[in-house]
């Protein structure tokens, strides 16, 4: 009987040690994985910033030159918006803001939208999404050149009612078998331009204050 009790205790201790070691290993793995994911996301974001406003078009440290702009539901982001500022000879020439398209087919589509001081789109890049591979993922530059169609656009080009995909009477292409994804991105970019127009004076003042 004593031998049986001792065996049970040993088994319990062994299982306890196994659980502790396994739990610790999982926690360490998750921490390392989360850190790698954050690093990869930061690299992807930096790459996107320099694609929207190449180094040849500014002479400041774009990655570290930021200002905060007023919060807005239009951008679907939480709290004040931190934007990256492009400058030449100390003067602001444009900025890049984070924008969320909350109505993608599979949830949020996170974007970076570059806008010059006249309200013209400098470029748009997708930094994260969960859209369907082979369909909605054509918003990525490595899958198609669709996202480049925003360059040079403004609230007046096209006129507001044409800021939509062609299926809905707009000027932007949709994807075969996928309309929801491109429509969500188009609307998000339009809202970012509306945000700039509504806050233009305040935005310009903040950019100039940090020159």
C-alpha positions, 0 to 999 in steps of 0.5 A: 500500500505504501509502495502504491502511494509512493508511486502515485506521488512520484507520478503526480510530481512528474506530471507537475514538473512536465506541466511547468516545463511545457507551460514555460516552453509555450510561454517563451515560444509565444513571446519570441513569436510575438516579438518576431511578428512585431519586427516583421510588421515594423519592417513591412511598415517602413518599406511601405512608407518609402514606397509611398514617398521615396527617399528621392522626394524628401530629405528628412528622417521620415521614419522618425519625423512624426506628429499627432493629428486629431482623432476621427471616426472616418479613419477608423483608428483609436485616439489621435492619429500619428502620421509620418511627415515628409519634408524638403529643406525643412518644409513639409511636402506631404504626410502618410497616415494610418487608415483602417477599412473596417468593412473588408470581406474578412475584417479590418484592412490596415492601410497607409495613405500618403497625401500632399499638402494640396490634398492629392494622394501620393500613394496607398499601401496595404500593411495588413489584412485577412482577405481571401487568397487569390481574390481579395489579396489583389490589394497587395502590390505583389499580387497586382498593380491595382493599389497604384490606381489611387496615385494622383487622385483627390476628392475632385478626381474623380468627383465624390459620387464616382469614388466607388468600384465600377460595379457600383457606378464608380471609376475603380476596378473591382476584382473578378469574384471579389467586390467587397475588398476593393470597395472597402479600400476605395471608401477608406482612401476617400474618407482619408481625403475628406479627413484632410479637407475637414482638418486642413488648416489644423493639419498644416499648422501642426506640420509647420510647427514642427519644421 
